[in-house]
Amino acid sequence: MLVAHRGACSIRTYRYDTSMSHPEREIRAHFDAHAIRVYQAYSDAIADSALKHQTFISPPFSMNRMTWIKPSFLWMMYRSGWGRKDDGQKRILAIDITHEGFQWAMDHSCPSHPEPGTDHDQWKAKLAISPVRIQWDPERDLHHNPLAYRAIQIGLSGEAVTRYARDWIRKVTEVTDLAHTLEQHVRSGDLETARSLLPKEAPYTLDETTNWNQSREVVRLYGLPPKPEFLPAIRERLDQEIANLQEGGPHEYLRSLCALLWSNGDPVDAVRIARAKFIDFDAMCMVDVEFLICGDLQATTNALMAAQERSTESALKYLNGYNPISREEVLRRIEREREQLTH
């Protein structure tokens, strides 16, 4: 049996080891239709603030440091020593975050260490610009012994930390008492009771539904058409999606970013949209040919010709003899895109 995990740097498929009941790498978490739960351990000051405000506030929380979230409860118990390792990890918090936020983190992630066969220079360059880091560490049992399969650890920095605290968190709950109760059962040898108290965790799949929700989120965030001050961020997002998107992956988010740039009408963006449209066959079908015309057809053609890329050459072939739609039709199309992506 195969389990596929989609990350920003790669899509890798892992085969079950017949000696264990889980694939080597699999996201397992407590989740429902509205949120996925992650765990963190903090000092009294940060924990009290987070519980009061139902998110992280600076101060005492630092927005400038990488913060690691962990979907695995037992790995959090191992890392914090049941909440007794030190004063900075004495309070265990369960944080429920949106599926869209978790997907965004995965889509903008890079492994902390290069995967086998990865070009080291390319990995290092990607790591330098990625706001999210991924590590796969051995999962732990009730005695904190390492297991044969691994649990995901997700490091958030920069924009990811801001989004986490501002947009993703839906609920913060303290589970320190649960940690201490479990510890007591384990120390007394009552493993059956300890197992019965563990949070229920199941395989968590990243799918196209979440990608569609991310598409709607980006339109709500920037508007359609977007304000000029948002264009650099949108271009950066599209560049990242072009670099990260794997063949056969969901393309709704890619199309939404193209729609945002197209609606602005700057011919220079036609080059980026051409790169997106010709990533693979699915993207070619998903990204409308009209999106290649950013503003004036001649100015768009000039920008595509100047780029001299394979994707822009394909775009020019599409546009050869193309009759551009009117300005009024462009405005109607923008309105239809806005309605489709925000409802």
N, C-alpha and C positions, 0 to 999 in steps of 0.2 A: 504494500500500500504506500502511496506517495502523499506527502503533505507539502504544499507549496507556500512559501513565504515571500511576500513582495516587499522589498526595501528600496530605498532610493538609489543605492549603488548597484544593486543587482537583484535579479530574481533567481533564487536558488531552490532546487527541489531536493528533498531529503527522503531517503528510503528508510523504512522501519528496520531497525536492528531486531532480529528475531529473538534476542535475549532480553528484550525489555518491552513494556507495554506502551511506550510513547516513542514518537520519532525523535531523532537526536536533537533537532531544533524545531520547536513548536511554541507559538504564543498560547499560553494557557492563562485564563483569567476568570474572575467573577464579573459577570456582565448581564445586562438585560437589554431591552429594546431601546433604552434611552441613554445608557452610559456604560463605560467599562471602568473597573476599579483598579487603582494603583496604590502602592504603599510607600510611605516615607517615614523616617524617624527624625525627630527634632528635639531641641531643648525646650524647657518649660516656656520660655518667652515666645518662641515662634509658634509652638503648638497652641498656647492660649490665644494668641492673636488670630491664628488660622481658624480655630473653632468659633471665636467670636464673630469674625467677619465672613466666615465661610469661603475664604480664599486666602492667598498670601499677600500680606501688606508689607511694604518696605518703608522704614524699618519695622520690625526686627529682621524680616526676611530680606535677603540680598538678591536683587535682580541682576547683579553683575557677575554672579558666580554660576558655574554649571551646577544644576540640580538633577539628581538621578531619581527616576520613578521606576517602580518595580511591580509588575502585575502579580508576581508570585509571592504569596503570603509566607511560605516557609523560607524562601530565600531572604525575605525581609527579616524573619526571625533569626536566621543565621547571621546576617550582616549586623544586626543590632544586639545580638546575644539576649534575645527575649526582652529587649528594652533595658538591659542592665549593663551594656558594655561601657558606656560613659555618659556624662551629663548631656552631651550633644545628641544622644540617640535614646533618651530615656522615655520619650513619648512617641507612641506608634500611631500614625494617622492613616486612615483609609480615605482616599480621595477619589470620588466618582467624577470622571471627565467624559466629555462628549465623544461619540464615535468619530465625528468629523475632526476633532482635535487630535485624537490618536492617529487617524489616517494621515493628517497633515504631518505629524511628527515622523511617521514611517516614510512618507514621500520625500521628506527633506533630510533624510538621515544618511550617515556614512559609517561603516564599521570602524571601531576604534583601532583595529588591526587589519591589514590587508588580507583578503581571502586568498587561498592558494591559487596561483595562476594569474593573479591580478598584477598589472604593471604598477610597480611601487611609486613611481613618480606621479602617475595619474591618480592613484589612491591618495597620495599626500596632498596633491592639489585640491582634490575633492574634499578631503578632510578639513582643509584650511577654510573653506567657504560654507561648510555645512553647519547649520545651527543645532543639529541633533546627532548624537553618537549612539551607536548600537554595540552592545557586548552580549555574548552568549556565554554564561558561566554555568558550571555544573549545578543542577537543581539539588536541593538538600532534603534529607528525610527528617523525621522528628528528632533524631539525635544529632542533626546537622552534619551527617556524613554525606559526602558527594555521591550523587546518583549518576547513572550512565547517560542520561539525557540532560539537556541544558535549558535554562530559563533566560529570558531576555531581560536585559537592563537597558534603560533608555535615558541618556544624558541630554538635558535641555540646556541651551545657552542662548544668549542674545535674544533674537526675535522670538525664539521658541519659548523662553522663560516668560516673556511678556504675554504672549498668547495664552500660555498655561494659566497664569494668574488672572488675566483679564477676561478671557473668553471661554476657556474649556471647562473650568471647574464648576460642577453642579452641586456638590455636597462634600463636606468634610466631617468625618466621624472619628472619634478616638477609639482605638482597639487595644490600648495598653493593658487593660484588665484581662482581656481575652488572652493576650500573650503570656501574662503571668500565670493565669489559670492553666494554660496548656503546659507551661514549663513545669508546674507542680505535678501534673499528671504524668509527664514524661519521666521526671525524677523519681516518682513513686512506682514506676513500671506499669502504670495503667494506660497502655498505648491505645487500647480499644476506645476508651473514653476520649482520649486526646484526638484520635482520628475523627470521632463523631462531631467534635467541636470545630474542626477545620472549616474555613470558608470553602464553599463548593466552587471549584474552578474547572473550566471546560475549554477545549480548543477554540480559539478565537480566530475567525476568518476575516481578512480584509477583502472586500468585494466591490463590485461595480456600483452598488447602491450608495456606499460611502463616497465613492468618487463623484457621483451625481450630486450628493449633498454638498460636497466641497465646491462644486461648480456653482451652486446657488449661493453659497457663502461668499465667494469672491465677488460676485455681482452685487450682493448686498453691501459688501465692504467698500467697494470702489465706485459703484454706480455705473449706469450704462446710458449714455457715454460717460466715461470717468472724468473727474476733474484733472486738469493738467498736472497738478502737483503729485498725482498718483501714478503717472505714467512710468517713471523710473522703476518703481516697485513692481508694476505689472510686467514690464519688460524683463526684469530680473526673474520673476516667477516663471515666465514663459521659457526663458533660457534654461532654468533649472529643470522644468518639465521636459523640454526637448532632450536635455542631457540624460535624464533619469528614466524616461519612459521606455519600457521594454516592449518588443513586438508582441502583439496580442493582448496587451494590457488595456484597461479602460481608458477612453479618450474624451469623456465628457468635460473634464477639467481643462484639458488642452484646448478643446474647442471654445470654451468660455473665455479663456485668456485671449485667444485669437479674436473673438468677437469684441472684447473690450478694446483691443488695439485698433481693430478695423473701424469701430464706431468713432474713434478719435480723428481718423482721416489724414494721418501723417504718412506720406509715401515711404519714408524710411522704414516704417514698421512692416512693409510688404515683404522685406527680406526675412524677417523673423517668422512671419506667418507662412512663407514658402517653406522654410526649414521644418516647421511643424506639420504642414500638410503632407509633405513627402517623406515622413519618417517611415511609414509602412502603408500597406494597402488600406487598413482600417482607418488610419488617420486621413488618407487621401479621400476616402468616402465621407468621413465625419466632418472635416473642415470644408465649409462651403467655398466654391470657386470664387464667389463674389468677395470673400474676405481678402483675396489677393489684391483687390483694387482699393487702395487706401487713398481716398480723395480723388485727385485727378489721374486719369488713365495714363496720360503721357508721362507725367511725373513718376507714377508708379513703375512704368516700363523702364524709364531711365534708371531708377534705383535698382531694379532687378538686374538690368544689364551691367551696371557698375559692379555688382557683387561678384559676378562670375563664379557662381557656385552651381553644383549639380542641381540642387533644389530650385534655384532661381531660373536655371535653364528650362527645367520642367514647367515652372510657372509661366515663363514666357511662351512656351508652346501652347499652354492652355489659353492664354490671353490673345494669341494671334488671331485676329479677325473677330475678337469678342466685342459685342455691342454692350457698352456699360449701361447699367440701369440709371434712371434719373435720380436727382437729388431727393425728390419727393418719395420715390420708392425706397431709397436708402433710409430716410427717416421712418417710413412705415416699417421697414425691416428691423430697425433698431427698437421700435416699440414692441414688435412681436417678440424679439429676443428678450427684452426686459420682462415681458409678461410670462414667457416660458420659463425663464430662469429664476424668477422671484416668487412664483406661486406654486 
